[in-house]
Amino acid sequence: MMIYSYSIVKMDVIISGVPVSVYKEGVIKINDSVVDTSYDVDNYSKVCIGNRYYKIHNLVAMVYMDYDLSEKDRFVTHVDKNPRNNHVDNLQIERMGVKRKLENLSLD
């Protein structure tokens, strides 16, 4: 049996009406239980909270880096390029440049 240790540094927030604990290491807990993690096609960790999926790096940035999930011109990146390393020290917020905005345009 493996025993996991998490830092004492956590923030308790309400996400989609659910009380959630977000740890600096990128661990998400509800009711003191670690939330099951799944991965999207790009290998980013995500969790389901209140019937909605959230990428863990966005939640960590929201809590510890003053990132607004609804922002369209800023995004969170992983310094080491590892999408599963969601520690706050490995995240940075970048402003979307013109090239990236054009890449994200829908041509429907």
Beta strands, then each sheet from edge to edge (+ up, - down):
strand 1: 10-15
strand 2: 18-23
strand 3: 28-30
strand 4: 33-34
strand 5: 38-39
strand 6: 45-49
strand 7: 52-55
strand 8: 74-78
strand 9: 91-95
sheet 1: 1+ 2- 3+ 4-
sheet 2: 5+ 6- 7+
sheet 3: 8+ 9-
end
